[in-house]
Amino acid sequence: MNNKYYNKLIFELSHAGRIGYSLPKNNYGSEYSFSIPESLARQSDLRLPEADELTVVRHYTNMSNNNFGVDTGFYPLGSCTMKYNPKLNEELSQLSGFNIHPLTPSYAAQGSLEIYHYTQNILSEICGMSEFTLNPYAGAHGELTGLMVIRAYHEERGDLQRKKILVPDSAHGTNPASAAVCGLEVVQVKSLADGTVDVDDLRSKLSQEVAGMMMTNPNTLGIFEYQIPEIARLVHECGGLMYYDGANLNAILGVCRPGDMGFDVMHINLHKTFSTPHGGGGPGSGPVGVREGLEHLLPNPNYDIEEDGFVTPAFNETALGNVTPTYGNFAVIIRALCYLLSLGKENIANTAKLAVLNANYIKEQLKEYFNLPLEGLCKHEFVFDGLRDEFGGEHHGHEYVTTLDVAKRLLDYGFHAPTIYFPLLFHEALMIEPTETESKETLDDFIGVMKTIALEARDQREMVKSAPHTTPVRRLDDVKAVKSAQFTYFTLQPEV
Ligand SMILES: *Cc1c(COP(=O)(O)O)cnc(C)c1O
């Protein structure tokens, strides 16, 4: 875009003496002005940009147009469910009556506490769990909380040697990370060629030292773990508990329940499945559910409902203690409840069915162009392993068109890239999750563009390898951006 305000820093639009505000006169006389001790006062002026209001408005408006989000285009990010979040839920979560202070006494927060309690119950029913806490702030926080419940369960029984946690090699990276933070030793379980857990490998790793097993089902490859009853039986038989990573429930919502699959403890990401915009680190919510018999270990406070309908905070001595200082991220909980109530019991399962249908629709139309390592029906997402050889794929040696190239070229067509190079099981993983919220027209557009890119990769390899061509910045050094990020203008332009 050829726009003077685009891609410029506000400092570069600055002109000495230009102002965009006027402050009212101090009507209270000098006795009300502050005096700053000489030693603390600035010796030189602060280097702030000076610009008129319209320049500032244009600068920030144009900058915001550089953002890509679900509200601007298709965002088929596997594993992380970027789906449309209805605006109604935003509006309701911001009603002023919900603006409670964490220390508001419970008698003055009954409406909010009722929402908390009601949401707990609905999630328990959807997941087949006995009770949920809504306190944790994110998926990974929920994992840690859930693993602490598992640890507390073994400690309570005096079963102190259980320090190992089994995690399949297809697991989301937060699983081993949370286990390590919880002081557990991660033992990896292999996958079979069909993407599911290798039960023989699992059997060989079971022992009296195993605290439990963490699983995602459908797993990160979008494959339902059909051996789940046997896996749960084996882990239980050896004294461990089953942990369910329910960050993304899109494939099973209203269709089947982790509790019925044999899981004892689980978390959900409200900010993926239940309508809260996410990305950029929050706010999130990672409720943790447990089966009957483990409720007393959930963190404080919980909320009990009395016979007269009054909701009171309950502090349990056997609980983990607090994992957050408040009612969790309450606005995220409100959005989740609005989402659930607007779908209603009768429509919730349609979410899952459409998410699965949309994923299979894309997969089947693109598998002639991209390597599909796992044939057959997928659930809400699936993984390609790069372009097929006839479309510039791996047999072209070090010049081949990679998954990264495809992802970058997609940006030129106005789509967000899918998740790439995860899961780690495939060399050129490209993980696509369309979600239930996209129209058939959008899915068809995406399929058309992916086919076009495959043909380009075959016929105009250099052009694809140098994509993107239309974005404000092109191929950034991802590692350097993280390792030596520069956040101020003056580290970039020291002499200004
Ligand atoms: C996103 C995700 C997580 C982590 O959730 P955060 O809220 O980002 O901490 C864990 N497991 C799976 C499968 C996920 O997709």
The ligand as an ORCA input file, in Angstrom:
! r2SCAN-3c Opt
* xyz 0 1
  C      -3.422    -24.451     23.099
  C      -3.191    -25.751     23.660
  C      -2.668    -25.886     24.959
  C      -2.194    -24.708     25.798
  O      -3.145    -23.718     26.059
  P      -2.693    -22.240     26.491
  O      -3.940    -21.549     26.909
  O      -2.049    -21.632     25.296
  O      -1.732    -22.380     27.638
  C      -2.523    -27.167     25.457
  N      -2.853    -28.259     24.729
  C      -3.351    -28.167     23.473
  C      -3.699    -29.431     22.714
  C      -3.532    -26.918     22.888
  O      -4.011    -26.828     21.644
*
